Amino acid sequence: MTALLDVSDVTLRYKTSSAVVTATERVSFTVDRSDRFVLLGPSGCGKSTLLKAVGGYMTPSEGKMRISGREITEPGADRMMIFQEFDQLLPWKTVLENVMFPLLMTRRLPRKEAEVRARAYIEKVSLTRVVDSYPHTLSGGMKQRVAIARGMAMEPDILLMDEPFAALDALTRRTCQDELLQLWSETKFTVLFVTHSIAEAIKIGNRILLLSPHPGRVKAEIIDVDQVSSEDGSAARLEKQIHDLLFSSADNEAAAVH
């Protein structure tokens, strides 16, 4: 089976006012359709930069990124990004209008069909009761659910999520994680998810790529993550194993862990 997303030997660099920073170095991985693929590593390891490059917002200094066999050279409607910031919604538009906005701007659908699809995804994230509300009246968790509905309404090939629940309180974060997994079980969408939380990575992902501290290099890939369970203790054991891999000085590059 051909991978949906193929990241091959990608090095990412960017300029600051005083230096050229290497964010990642020769990172490779593939994402298959319906994967819940997590990029996990400490702050500054380049995982968000990788996500931006997959989104087409920066060009690799070395290596290639391909989606459905096509090289990524610019943003596209086949990739939708969701950030952790609550202000990613347009404040002068209602929930319905926010979800419809990219469908109309990209001329993906005519207005009537866009509204039907937008309402369907708003229902999937259980926000029908606030469909006519404005963002300033919503809680942080509700705003993130609107952003997820907006991204999914485009029915992209892959949803790019950059620590979307990091700014939420613990209870709301857990609820949003559960809702995301429920939504995935209904639609089997493909997601590339960035987090620095080991527990969140285990909860969300079926595959986890571990990145070393700056510059980000592949430490290991954890596969079959959705086979672990908190009930039999396997999730706790995996969390310790991941912690040891991330913070050990040994070279675990390109290792695959079951």
C-alpha positions, 0 to 999 in steps of 0.5 A: 500500500502506498503511503498517503504522506511520505517524508524522506530525509527532511532537514528544515532550517530557518533564519533568525535575526542572528543565525540560521537554525536547524530545526530538524535533521534528516527526518523520515516517516510515512503516514498511511490513510486512517493513521492517527500519527503522532509527532512526540518530543520535547519543546524545540525539537522541530515537531511544529516546524515539521507540521508547517512544512507538511502544510506547505508553509515552508520548504525543506532545506534537504529531502522531500515531502510528498502527499499522494505521490505529489511533492508538497510545494505550497499549501493546499485544501488536501491538508487542513491545519488546526492550532492550539490558539483559540483565536483561530476562528473569525470573531465576526462570523458565527459558528456556522459561518466559520465552518462554511468559510473555507468551503466557500473561499476555496469554491469547494462547494456552492453555498447551499451545499456548504451549509449542509456539510458544515451543519453535518460536521457541527453536529458531529462535534456536538455543537448544534445548539451554538450554531448561530453563536459567535466565538467570544461566547464559546469556551476554549474547548468549544472553540477547538471543536469548531476548529476541528469541524471546520477542518474536517468539513473540507474533507482533506486527505490529512488533518494537521493538528498542532497541540490543539488541546494544550491550552485547555484545562485537564478535564476539558482536554480529556473530553476533547481527546475522547471526542476526537477519537469518537469522531475518528471511529466514525469517519476514519480520517487521517491525522498528523498530531503534534504533542509534547505529552507522552500520555496524550500521544499514547491516548491519541495515536496508533503510531508515535514518532519520537524526536530527539531534542534540538535539532529534531532527529528520529529516535524511534517509532512506536507502532501498534499503540492502540493495542495498549490499555490502561486497565492491564497496565500496558499503557503505563509501561509504554509511557515509561518506555517512551520516557526512557527512549526520549531522555536516554543518551543512547542512539535509538535512531530508526528503531521500531518499538512494538 
